[in-house]
Amino acid sequence: MGQTDSQFKAFIRFILDDIKELQTETDEEKKAAKVEKIIDNLQKTLED
């Protein structure tokens, strides 16, 4: 079963919010951890 347009837009909003948060992170270790978390979440989404 696929997503509705609204569900897809909500998913994109979450990803966009995470990326915007990355822009403000100054600690390189925290930034790297956040990038890994985003990548992991995207990979899990693809596997579902």
CNS distance restraints for C-alpha pairs under 8 A (distance, minus, plus):
assign (resid   3 and name CA) (resid   7 and name CA) 5.83 0.50 0.50
assign (resid   3 and name CA) (resid   8 and name CA) 6.17 0.50 0.50
assign (resid   4 and name CA) (resid   8 and name CA) 6.27 0.50 0.50
assign (resid   5 and name CA) (resid   9 and name CA) 6.10 0.50 0.50
assign (resid   6 and name CA) (resid  10 and name CA) 6.17 0.50 0.50
assign (resid   7 and name CA) (resid  11 and name CA) 6.27 0.50 0.50
assign (resid   8 and name CA) (resid  12 and name CA) 6.30 0.50 0.50
assign (resid   9 and name CA) (resid  13 and name CA) 6.17 0.50 0.50
assign (resid  10 and name CA) (resid  14 and name CA) 6.39 0.50 0.50
assign (resid  11 and name CA) (resid  15 and name CA) 6.46 0.50 0.50
assign (resid  12 and name CA) (resid  16 and name CA) 6.00 0.50 0.50
assign (resid  13 and name CA) (resid  17 and name CA) 5.99 0.50 0.50
assign (resid  14 and name CA) (resid  18 and name CA) 6.28 0.50 0.50
assign (resid  15 and name CA) (resid  19 and name CA) 6.26 0.50 0.50
assign (resid  15 and name CA) (resid  38 and name CA) 7.48 0.50 0.50
assign (resid  16 and name CA) (resid  20 and name CA) 6.13 0.50 0.50
assign (resid  17 and name CA) (resid  21 and name CA) 6.19 0.50 0.50
assign (resid  18 and name CA) (resid  22 and name CA) 6.35 0.50 0.50
assign (resid  18 and name CA) (resid  38 and name CA) 7.37 0.50 0.50
assign (resid  19 and name CA) (resid  23 and name CA) 6.58 0.50 0.50
assign (resid  20 and name CA) (resid  24 and name CA) 7.04 0.50 0.50
assign (resid  21 and name CA) (resid  25 and name CA) 6.64 0.50 0.50
assign (resid  22 and name CA) (resid  31 and name CA) 6.16 0.50 0.50
assign (resid  22 and name CA) (resid  34 and name CA) 7.06 0.50 0.50
assign (resid  22 and name CA) (resid  35 and name CA) 7.65 0.50 0.50
assign (resid  25 and name CA) (resid  30 and name CA) 7.24 0.50 0.50
assign (resid  25 and name CA) (resid  31 and name CA) 5.93 0.50 0.50
assign (resid  26 and name CA) (resid  30 and name CA) 7.99 0.50 0.50
assign (resid  26 and name CA) (resid  31 and name CA) 7.22 0.50 0.50
assign (resid  27 and name CA) (resid  31 and name CA) 6.11 0.50 0.50
assign (resid  28 and name CA) (resid  32 and name CA) 6.07 0.50 0.50
assign (resid  29 and name CA) (resid  33 and name CA) 6.22 0.50 0.50
assign (resid  30 and name CA) (resid  34 and name CA) 6.16 0.50 0.50
assign (resid  31 and name CA) (resid  35 and name CA) 6.21 0.50 0.50
assign (resid  32 and name CA) (resid  36 and name CA) 6.24 0.50 0.50
assign (resid  33 and name CA) (resid  37 and name CA) 6.22 0.50 0.50
assign (resid  34 and name CA) (resid  38 and name CA) 6.24 0.50 0.50
assign (resid  35 and name CA) (resid  39 and name CA) 6.17 0.50 0.50
assign (resid  36 and name CA) (resid  40 and name CA) 5.99 0.50 0.50
assign (resid  37 and name CA) (resid  41 and name CA) 6.11 0.50 0.50
assign (resid  38 and name CA) (resid  42 and name CA) 6.16 0.50 0.50
assign (resid  39 and name CA) (resid  43 and name CA) 6.10 0.50 0.50
assign (resid  40 and name CA) (resid  44 and name CA) 6.15 0.50 0.50
assign (resid  41 and name CA) (resid  45 and name CA) 6.18 0.50 0.50
assign (resid  42 and name CA) (resid  46 and name CA) 6.33 0.50 0.50
assign (resid  43 and name CA) (resid  47 and name CA) 6.35 0.50 0.50
assign (resid  44 and name CA) (resid  48 and name CA) 6.29 0.50 0.50
